[in-house]
Amino acid sequence: MSPRLQLAAGAVLVSGITVEALAGSSRLSGPVIITFSPTHGVHVDDVAVVLAWLVCMVWVVRQWRRSP
């Protein structure tokens, strides 16, 4: 499998995991920091998940540019 195909697959998988992490909530999610409705909002851990996703995507882009 080519390096770029591997990077694309990794980006898709990380993005899927991110969506799952953002869609769910648990007692470990922390307090709600932004409320959209009585049942929807942004938890503290959502910020960490988005930052981790962003770091992964920056790494993928950098590797993509280096690969043949």
C-alpha positions as CSV (number, residue, x, y, z in Angstrom):
1,M,0.0,0.0,0.0
2,S,1.4,3.4,-0.9
3,P,2.4,5.8,1.9
4,R,-0.2,8.4,0.8
5,L,-3.0,5.8,0.9
6,Q,-1.9,4.8,4.4
7,L,-2.0,8.4,5.5
8,A,-5.4,8.9,4.0
9,A,-6.7,5.8,5.8
10,G,-5.2,7.0,9.0
11,A,-6.8,10.4,8.6
12,V,-10.2,8.8,8.0
13,L,-9.9,6.5,11.0
14,V,-8.8,9.3,13.4
15,S,-11.6,11.5,12.1
16,G,-14.1,8.7,12.7
17,I,-12.9,8.1,16.2
18,T,-13.1,11.9,16.8
19,V,-16.7,12.0,15.6
20,E,-17.6,9.1,18.0
21,A,-15.8,10.8,20.9
22,L,-17.6,14.1,20.3
23,A,-21.1,12.5,19.8
24,G,-21.0,10.7,23.1
25,S,-20.9,11.8,26.6
26,S,-20.2,10.2,30.0
27,R,-19.6,11.2,33.5
28,L,-15.9,11.6,32.5
29,S,-16.8,14.3,29.9
30,G,-16.5,17.1,32.4
31,P,-18.7,20.1,32.7
32,V,-20.5,21.6,29.8
33,I,-18.7,24.8,28.8
34,I,-21.0,25.9,25.9
35,T,-24.7,24.9,25.8
36,F,-26.6,24.7,22.6
37,S,-29.8,23.2,24.0
38,P,-30.9,21.4,27.1
39,T,-29.5,18.1,25.7
40,H,-26.6,19.3,23.6
41,G,-23.4,21.2,24.4
42,V,-19.6,21.3,24.4
43,H,-17.9,19.5,27.2
44,V,-14.4,20.1,28.5
45,D,-13.1,16.8,27.0
46,D,-14.5,17.9,23.6
47,V,-11.8,20.6,23.5
48,A,-9.1,18.0,24.1
49,V,-10.5,15.7,21.5
50,V,-10.6,18.4,18.8
51,L,-7.0,19.5,19.7
52,A,-5.8,15.9,19.5
53,W,-7.5,15.6,16.1
54,L,-5.9,18.8,14.9
55,V,-2.5,17.6,15.9
56,C,-3.0,14.4,14.0
57,M,-4.2,16.2,10.9
58,V,-1.2,18.5,10.9
59,W,1.0,15.5,11.2
60,V,-0.8,13.8,8.3
61,V,-0.4,16.9,6.1
62,R,3.3,17.2,6.9
63,Q,3.9,13.5,6.1
64,W,1.8,13.8,2.9
65,R,4.0,16.6,1.6
66,R,7.1,14.5,2.4
67,S,5.9,11.3,0.7
68,P,6.4,10.5,-3.0
